[in-house]
Amino acid sequence: MSIATLVNPGRTFKPAALRAVKDYALAKPWRGDNEQRQEKARTVLAGLAAAYDIVPPLVEFRDIPDGCINGGAYVPETDTILLGSSPSVLSTLYAFGLARYGTPRRAMGFAINAFRKAFPASFARLDLTGAYARRMSDDEIAIRNGETLPPVTNNPGDVDPDSDPDSDDTTSPENGEL
């Protein structure tokens, strides 16, 4: 499944839910230390629960091992949302979607469309062709938009010491230092 298939420009949200997500955007949830980011996530989750008239799920933050996707999860047996210690916006919205809708597809549909409405500039930077949304680099966006990238050139001061016989580099293998 491609995330792009879940984007629905006509999708509507309860006004209070959209307000909660837009307030989350205004709070700049990607800024601050982990505690500040977690508090912002708790605030949007409480706002969404109120908007949909459900009991707010418990929220736990955990360290995610390096190399793992920092996705959200929901444990229905304990009515608990699990997020990484530094939660991403989409993971937070996805975890709420799991609590509200119960299935990964519906949860991601909620998350990606709420993200599109409240974070339009960030949404425009996403690559949605795979199973996960991924932020694209400026070069990837330019290519997607049909722009031609300038050739890569080295700055005049960027010389590889191994290829420059006049280099003053004293940490070369020939000097026995590394």
DAQUI-V921247 format. One line per field, one symbol per residue. phi: phi as a letter, one per 40 degrees, with the letter a starting at -180 (. if undefined). psi: psi as a letter, one per 40 degrees, with the letter a starting at -180 (. if undefined). burial: b if it has 9 or more other ideal C-beta (glycine too) atoms within 8 Angstrom, else e. A space follows every 50 residues. Layout:
phi->???
psi->???
burial->???
This chain:
phi->.cddcccbdccbbddccccccccccccfccbhcdcccccccdcccccccc ccfbccccbbbbcbddgcccccabbccbfbcbbccbccccccccccdccc bgbdcccccccccccdccbccccccccbcbcbcbcccdcccccdcgcccc ccbccdccbcdcbbccccccbcdccgbb
psi->hhddeehgdehiiiddddddddddddegeeiiiddddddddddddddddd defihhiihhhihhiieihfiiihhddefhhhiidghidddddddddddd ddidddddddddddddddfdddddeiheeaeihhhiidddddddeeihii ihiiideghhddeheeiehefiddeei.
burial->eebeebbeeeeebeebbbbbbbbbbeeebeeeeeebbbebbbbbbbbbbb bbeeeebebebeeeeeeeebebbbeeeebbbbbbbebbbbbbbbbbbbbb eeeeebbbbbbbbbbbbbbeebbeebbbeeeebeebeeebbbbeeeeeee eeeeeeeeeeeeeeeeeeeeebeeeeee
